[in-house]
């Protein structure tokens, strides 16, 4: 599988995970798992856009307000996963 095809497939999987989340959370989580496996297989870096859409601890698809809480605290974005009760802190960089 080429890198371009893999990136397209990862993008498509995250789009589908977003669409199906309301109806079937398990399937949504499965799409994230498949996308991660594709990225690992080809040693690709997951794009930031998608990296922040799943929990780093339990690998579940996160939807703001449903199973994730997003807050800004002390110049960091804090994403709290309500599934595994853990959080990810992302520093806010100053504009140059």
C-alpha positions in Angstrom: 0.0 0.0 0.0 1.4 3.4 -0.9 1.6 6.3 1.4 -0.9 8.4 -0.5 -3.5 5.6 -0.5 -2.9 5.1 3.2 -3.5 8.8 4.0 -6.7 8.8 2.0 -7.9 5.7 3.7 -7.1 7.2 7.2 -9.0 10.4 6.2 -12.0 8.4 5.0 -12.0 6.2 8.2 -12.1 9.3 10.4 -14.9 10.9 8.3 -16.9 7.7 8.6 -16.2 7.4 12.4 -17.6 10.9 12.8 -20.7 10.2 10.7 -21.6 6.9 12.4 -20.7 7.9 16.0 -24.2 8.9 17.0 -25.7 5.6 15.8 -22.9 3.1 16.7 -20.0 4.1 19.0 -18.4 0.7 18.8 -18.1 0.9 15.0 -16.7 4.4 15.3 -14.0 3.1 17.7 -13.2 0.3 15.3 -12.7 2.8 12.5 -10.1 4.6 14.6 -8.4 1.3 15.5 -8.1 0.4 11.8 -6.8 3.9 10.9 -4.2 3.6 13.6 -3.1 0.2 12.4 -2.7 1.5 8.8 -0.5 4.4 10.1 1.6 2.0 12.2 2.0 -0.5 9.4 3.5 2.1 7.1 5.2 4.1 9.9 3.2 7.2 9.1 2.7 10.1 11.5 -1.0 10.5 12.2 -1.9 14.1 11.2 -2.6 16.5 14.1 -6.2 16.9 12.9 -6.9 13.2 13.4 -4.6 12.7 16.4 -6.8 14.9 18.5 -10.0 13.1 17.6 -9.2 10.0 19.6 -8.0 9.3 23.2 -4.3 8.4 23.5 -5.1 6.1 26.5 -8.1 4.0 25.4 -8.1 4.8 21.7 -11.8 5.7 21.5 -13.2 8.2 19.1 -13.8 11.5 20.9 -16.8 13.8 20.3 -16.8 17.1 22.1 -19.6 17.4 24.6 -20.6 13.7 24.2 -17.7 11.7 25.5 -15.0 14.4 25.7 -14.6 17.7 27.5 -12.3 20.4 26.1 -11.1 23.2 28.2 -8.3 25.8 28.2 -6.3 25.9 31.4 -3.0 27.8 31.9 -2.1 28.2 28.2 -3.0 24.5 27.5 -5.8 22.8 25.8 -7.0 20.0 28.0 -9.0 17.2 26.4 -10.7 15.0 29.0 -11.9 11.5 28.0 -15.1 10.6 29.8 -14.6 6.9 28.8 -11.4 6.2 30.6 -11.3 9.3 32.8 -7.9 10.4 31.6 -6.8 13.6 29.9 -4.4 14.9 27.3 -2.8 18.3 27.6 -1.7 20.2 24.4 0.4 23.4 24.9 -0.9 26.5 23.2 2.0 28.1 21.4 2.5 31.8 21.1 2.1 33.4 17.7 5.4 34.8 16.3 
